[in-house]
């Protein structure tokens, strides 16, 4: 045992404790980042699907209203050109 000094551990300074804590947090986030990315992707796709569905529904509704207006206009013309009876006057 000549020439060898026994290992002595000095207590960590507050800055060193903070560094160790930050390194542990970084490792934790590295492990969880893949799971978080997949969850974020699923959430993004769900929100995107909702937006596209809502937009499609709105466009379809507006088109149907235009068709109904055209049909109503055609029906008014037919009624006006048709014979006058008690039912349509």
Secondary structure as UniProt FT lines:
FT   TURN            2..3
FT   HELIX           14..81
FT   TURN            86..88
//
